[in-house]
Amino acid sequence: MNINITQEMIWLGVGFLGQALFSARFIVQWIKSEKEKKSVFPVAFWYFSISGGVTLLAYAIYRQDPVFILGQASGLLIYFRNLYFVFNEKRNHVVE
């Protein structure tokens, strides 16, 4: 098999994996919200957002797609910031 075809197949796999991780966050959020009968965002939502975002950013960089790169990179800032808020809130509750 040609090396370029193999490389393309691997990167397509990375892209699909990233999309699957990113999509899983909605399933996790939906299940948690259904259990609590209100809209909630479990910590796993942010972990799936970050893992999917990082994977999709790598794919976007490989594809050299500036629109996709900007979208994923800016999203990652927001996901990490939200995860910071989650841990900061937990830390503040422990201190009180």
Disulfide bonds with the S-S distance in Angstrom:
none
